[in-house]
Amino acid sequence: MKKFVFYITALIAVGASLMGCKRDNDYIPVAVSPYISNFDLRNLFKNTDLVLNTETLGGANFIKGVVVSDYSANNMPSGLLVIQNSRVAGNAIDSLRGIAINLGSEASKYVPGDSVHVKITDATLTRANGILQLTGVIPSNIEKKASGRRIILRAVTAGALASRPGFYESTLVTVSKGKMDPAPVNGDTNAGNKTINDGFGTLTVHTEAGATFANQKPIPFADFTGIIFNTTAGIQLWPRTANDIFPLAEIIPSPLIITGYLTDPSGSDANYEYIQFKATRDINFATTPLSIVTCNNAGILAAPNTGWAFGGVRTYKFNINSGTVKKGQFCYVGANKNIWGAGSTDISNGVWIASKQYSTVNGDDFGTATTNLLANSGNVAGVAVFAGLTVTAESVPLDVIMYGGGGTVYSAGPPEVGYRITNTDQYSTIQNRVTVPFYGAGTNTKRFGLPTTAGAFTMLGGVYNAKDGTWPTGRAAKFIIMSATATLSSIEEATGFTTLVN
């Protein structure tokens, strides 16, 4: 028996030995890519000059990418060729990075859309004049592979740029709805540094004195496209040509701004939900009538073909054509004047510009009586303010917010249909020079979340320029915990929402 066990053990040992040899013989070597992405290259820099070689580059020798720099209008940091690429196939935005290559006069030979391969061994990765860049690259080590390649253009806010400058450095971006602050006056030109505010922060737009558009009159409100550079003076956006500054239509200031809403009162929702607004000027509604429209898309996935005017169970309208409100006052639209449902604090001492028993009474002109005016779960919902008392599929709101869940409320068509939006802190009707007039089109997908605590009041705090209708600080949601004994002061915080007049 012992001999038998010995033979079996010996056979297993021999088999294992043979299998080990088999694996060695079948080993498949893995070739290291000769290319390193800008994402990985930038991560090699540790605030000290780094001479690049095959070892420091992990076996690579090259970078490749698409040129975004443009010398045609003379508004580039001298001698820098700027390319961007993605770390992964498909040009994933989250790994898109740029790098500047100091080539001297050779840099101007390349144009946007050129695809290039660059040998970077023996070059130095350094930060000069604040800009992370490669120096010592020999012009002959750059090979142009193609022309006219697609350039990825990212839409970004000034706030995002400030929080992640390295993420965006040396890439092409667009900052939408940038308002020059201070506004241009007669005699001003583009030359130098101009500050813009997009409602999420401020950003410097830089134009060299020698740029072909330096002496042109500044555009006070525009989409600003350009390359981001982290200079010694801070983060700057450099437009490449005059066409990178795209003027936007004038915004019509709204007399009322949406500042909050209660979607889930205690007990029944019927006739206890309400919307809060703030007046940006003195209003006599008899001479300046307005319409307030809500949308509720619970359980419905189709885009409304007449938008806010759809009616039925989806949109409900209030006509505001009587009464007054003073500039800076909060005011309300709803039904019963209680702060948090039946039996809670009576807030009829607040300024109510419309009170309608919406659970039993149809809306003005459209909207079926509903027990749930404001959705508290499910698909996206919203509120819009319109000038006048007529709202059709073509009507553009003065102010609009969306909140809640997802759901399909937009169709690209043709015909294109959905809920129209306007230029606010949340939405842009022109993006990358294309008209996008509906919620759900382009990047018009922002919505406020539902309260993190059931029954909370959603306060929308921000800073609004009542003179020109822009937002120096965009709205952000703050959830106010409610109770049956809460008072108006708890949802009318002086710091909760502020209007600003320049």
HELIX and SHEET records of a PDB file:
HELIX    1   1 LYS A    2  ASN A   25  1                                  24    
HELIX    2   2 ASN A   38  ASN A   43  1                                   6    
HELIX    3   3 ILE A   93  SER A   95  5                                   3    
HELIX    4   4 GLY A  104  LYS A  109  5                                   6    
HELIX    5   5 PRO A  139  ASN A  141  5                                   3    
HELIX    6   6 ALA A  158  SER A  163  1                                   6    
HELIX    7   7 PRO A  165  TYR A  168  1                                   4    
HELIX    8   8 ALA A  242  ASP A  244  5                                   3    
HELIX    9   9 GLY A  307  ALA A  309  5                                   3    
HELIX   10  10 LEU A  488  SER A  490  5                                   3    
SHEET    1   A 8 LEU A  50  VAL A  51  0                                        
SHEET    2   A 8 THR A 124  ALA A 128 -1                                        
SHEET    3   A 8 ILE A 131  THR A 135 -1                                        
SHEET    4   A 8 ARG A  97  ASN A 102  1                                        
SHEET    5   A 8 LEU A  80  ASN A  85 -1                                        
SHEET    6   A 8 PHE A  62  VAL A  67 -1                                        
SHEET    7   A 8 SER A 115  LYS A 119 -1                                        
SHEET    8   A 8 ILE A 142  ALA A 146 -1                                        
SHEET    1   B 7 ARG A 154  ALA A 155  0                                        
SHEET    2   B 7 LEU A 172  MET A 180  1                                        
SHEET    3   B 7 GLY A 192  ASN A 197 -1                                        
SHEET    4   B 7 THR A 202  THR A 207 -1                                        
SHEET    5   B 7 GLY A 234  TRP A 238  1                                        
SHEET    6   B 7 PHE A 221  THR A 231 -1                                        
SHEET    7   B 7 ILE A 245  PRO A 247 -1                                        
SHEET    1   C 6 TRP A 352  SER A 355  0                                        
SHEET    2   C 6 PHE A 330  GLY A 334  1                                        
SHEET    3   C 6 TYR A 274  ALA A 279 -1                                        
SHEET    4   C 6 LEU A 256  LEU A 262 -1                                        
SHEET    5   C 6 PHE A 457  ASN A 465 -1                                        
SHEET    6   C 6 THR A 473  ILE A 480 -1                                        
SHEET    1   D 6 TRP A 352  SER A 355  0                                        
SHEET    2   D 6 PHE A 330  GLY A 334  1                                        
SHEET    3   D 6 TYR A 274  ALA A 279 -1                                        
SHEET    4   D 6 LEU A 256  LEU A 262 -1                                        
SHEET    5   D 6 PHE A 457  ASN A 465 -1                                        
SHEET    6   D 6 THR A 498  LEU A 500  1                                        
SHEET    1   E 2 ILE A 283  ASN A 284  0                                        
SHEET    2   E 2 THR A 324  VAL A 325 -1                                        
SHEET    1   F 4 THR A 315  ILE A 320  0                                        
SHEET    2   F 4 LEU A 290  ASN A 296 -1                                        
SHEET    3   F 4 ALA A 381  ALA A 387 -1                                        
SHEET    4   F 4 ASP A 399  TYR A 403 -1                                        
SHEET    1   G 2 ILE A 430  GLN A 431  0                                        
SHEET    2   G 2 VAL A 434  THR A 435 -1                                        
END                                                                             
